[in-house]
Amino acid sequence: MTDQTFSISRRRFHIGGTSLLATGLTAGFGLSAMAQKQPQVATQSPAAKANVVSKGGGTKPTYLPDPGSNDPVAHSIAENLFWNDQLMEHAVFFGILMPGPELAAHRAQAEGFKATFTKQLEQSQKPLDKGNFVAFNRTSIDQAKKFVDFKHKMRDAQTGGKLKSLVWPTFFDHTAREAEHFIARLEQFSRGDVSLGQQDTIVFWSAIMGEHADFIAHLLDPAELELVKKAMAASEDFRKLHDQRPTEKEAASRAVDEIIDFKVAAEKGIQTGQIKSIIHPTLADHVRREALKAADELARAT
């Protein structure tokens, strides 16, 4: 697009005269099948539960523990509501990106995981308390571990040429690490520990945000040459942050806050066709929620 500019140094992205804050670009796999009906949870709002807050700004809300909360039950509720939804969508994406009869068996496995995490998300809406949250966390951990194994198996098959899907090996690995993060957090909560180490949190989320920028560089229309270059530059910014193993979180927090602003606005640009790409708003919203999660965890990290 000739009427837009992108400056990493100024952290501003202009689309058709609209300025969007950004340090990187969001990711997504825009296929028409994403417009199909997706699983919805139609029960009591989890935000009504004690010590859980809901943040809007996109297609779905993002559930987070109340700021300052040290209650492992509240953290467990929020974590299950967040990551069971994300893992369900991972399965949806895999199914879409495994087309054709030759991939029918792998697609069926992805569909199975979609059903599993849809059910787990629904169960997350039910009351949790000190008497049952550890047992529920265990069910989520067990299902997430199975999904991690599947992702690793698919990653290795895709890397070795045995699987010829449209899923990058990096995307299988990326989503496996997110699930492993979910598992580790639930195990902590079950021990009564809600703490977050500052360095580990920065290292994890800078890698995730950087890979989002990597993905978008390959999902923009090839005609968007300048934006592709800038996406790779944004990825490099996060990679440097990751490799430096920083002990101060201000730079990471600023970077994540800026990419949140971009992802919220990017959904609108994608919907109106101002950005030429194969990015679907559903996937843009998926990574927007992950950026909100990143910001929340960085704020809590000590």
N, C-alpha and C positions, 0 to 999 in steps of 0.2 A: 504494500500500500504506500503510495507516494505521499500521502498527507499525514504521516505519523512519524514520530521520532522516539528514540529510546536512549536514555542516558543512564548508565549504571552509576557513574560518579555522582550525579545529582539525585539518584534514586527516584527518577520520574519517568513515567511511561505515558505518552500522549497518543490517544486514539481519537481521531476525528475532532481534535480540539479539546478533548477531555483529558485532564491530567490525572494519572493514576500512580500512587506511590508503589514502588516495587524494588526489591533487590533481586528477584528472580521471576520465573514464569511458572504457571501452574501446569499440571499434566492431565492427560485424559486420553481415552481411546474413543473417538466419536464415531459410532456406528448407529445406523437407524434403529437397530434392535434395542438400543437403550431407551427408546421412547415407549417400549412396551411396559405394561403394568408391572410395577415392582412391589415386593412384599412391604406391607405397611403394618405398623403396630397400632391397633385401635383400642387402647385401654386407658386407664387413668394416667394423667400426665405425671411423669416421674419427677417433674420439677416441684410437684406438691409434696414430695417426700422430704423428710427432715434433712437439712444440710446438703441438698443438691440443688444446683442452679442450672437454668437453661439459657443458652445464648443463641439468638437468632441471627439473621443476616443473609440467609440463603434458603435453599429448598427444605432442608431439615435443620432442626435445632441441634446444638451441641451441649451435651450434659456434662457438667463438671462439679467437683466437690465445692461446697461453699468456701469462699476465700477465708483462710485461717483455720479451716476445719482440720482437726487431727483425729477424727473419728474413723476408724477402719471400716465401719459399716457403711458410712456415707461414701467413702472413697470406693468401696467395693461396688456399691450401687452405680455410681457415676461411671466407673471403669467398665462395668459390664454393659451398661447402656451404650457407651461410646464404641468399644471395640467389637462387641458382638455385631453391631450394625456395620462397622467397617469390614469385618471379616465376611459377613454376608455379601457385601458388595464386591469384595475381592472375588468371590465365587461367581458372581454374576459376570464380572469382567472376563474371567477365564472362560466361561461358557461361550460368551460372544466371540472371543478370540480363538476359539477352536472350531472353526466351521467345517462342514463337509462330512460325508459318511465315513471317511477314513479316521476321523477323530471322534466318532460317536461315543466310544467307550470312555474316553477321557472327558468328553463333555458331560456324560452322565455322572461321572464322579464329581465334577464341579457342581452339577445340579444337586447332588446329594449333600454337598457341603453348604450350598445355599439354603436348602431346607433345614439342615442342622442348626445353622446360625440364625435363621429366621425364628425357629422355635426357641432357641436360647435367648434371643432378644425379647421375645414375648414373655418368657419366664423371668427375665430381668425386671419386668414391670411389677411383678408380684412382691409383696412385703418381704423385706429382709431385715433381720435384727441380729442381736448378739448370739442368739441361739441357733441360727441357721445359715449365717452368711458364709462361714468357712466351708460348709458342705456345698453350698451353691458355687462358691469360687472353684471348688475342686471339679465340678462338672464342666465349667467353662475351660479350666486348665486342660482337662482331659481331651475335650473336643478341639481346642486350639492346637494341642500337641499333634493330634492326628492331621490337622490341616497343614501344620509346619512340615510334617513328613511328606505329605503330598506335594507341597510346593518345592521342597528340596529334590524330590524324585523327578518332578517335571522340569525343574531347572537343569538338572544333570542330563536328562534325556534331550532337552532342547539344545543344550550346549554340545552334546555328542552327536547331534544329527539324527537321533532316533525318533524324536518328536519334531514334527514340522507344523507347528502352530504359528499364530501371530503374536504370541506372548514372548517378549524378550526374556532371556535368562536373567537379566538384571531385575526385571519386574517381578519374576518369581522370587528372587532372592530378597528384594526390597520388601515385599509383602510378608515373607517369612520372618524377617527381622522385626517387623511391626508386631506380628503375632507373638514372637518370643518376648518382646517388651511387655505385652499384655500379660503373658504368663508370669513373668518375673514380678510384675507389680501385684498381681493377685496373690502370689505366694507371700510377698511381703505383708500385704494387708491381713492375710490369714494368721500371720504371726503377731499382728497388732502394730506393725511398723508402717508408717505412711511417708517416711522420709525420702528425699531425693538428693542424691549427690550432685553437686553443681557440675563438676567436670564430666561425669558420665552422661548427664542430661544434655549438656551442650554437644558432646561428641555424637550422641545418638541423633538428636534432632537436626544438627547441621548436616549430617549425612543424608537424612530423609529429605530435608528441604533442598539440598543440592541435587539429589537425584530427581526430584520433581522438575528442576530446571533442565537437567539432562533430557528427561523424557519429552518436555515440550519442544526442545530443539528439533526432535525427530517427528513431531506431530504437527508442526506448522506447515502450511503450504510451501513447497519449494520456492515459490515466487517471493516469499517473505524473507529474502536473504539477509537483510540487515537485522531482522528480529531473531533469526536463527543464530546469528553471530552474537547478539546481545544475550540470548538465553544461555549460550555456552559461557559467556563472561560471568553471568550471574552464578552459574554452577561453579565456576572457578573461585568466586568469592566465598561461597559456602564451603568448598573443599579446603581452602586455606584456613578458614575458621576451624574446621574439623581437625586438620592435621596439626594445628598449633597447640591443641589440647589446652585451651585457655582456662585460667582460673577465675577470670572475671566474666560475668554473664551479660554485662551491659551491651556489648557489641552484638551478641547473639540475640538478645531480646529485641534490639532495634531492628535487626535484619528480619526477624520473624514478624514483628509488628508491621513492617513495611510490606512484606509479602502477603500478609492478611489483607491489607488494603487493596493490593493488586488483585488478589483472587476474588474478592467480593465484586470489584468492578469488572473484572475479566468475564464473569458470568454474563453480565449485561452485553459486553462487546461480542461475545460468542453468539448470544441469542439474536442479536441484531445483524450479525454478519459483518461487523466492522473488522474482525480478525479472520483472515482466511486460514482455515485449519481443519483438522478432523477431530477437534476437541468438542465433546458433548457437555452441556451444562451440568448434567448429573455427575460427571466425573470431576468437573471443576469444583462442584460443591463438595465432593468427597475430600479433595485435598484442601479445600478451605477449612473444613472441620478439623483436619489433621493439624493445620497451622494454628488454629485456636487452641487445640490440645497442647501443641508445642509451647505456645505462649504461656499457658497456665502452668505447665510443669516447670518452665524456666523461672517463673515468678516464685514458685514454691521451693526451688532448689537452693540448698545451702552448702 
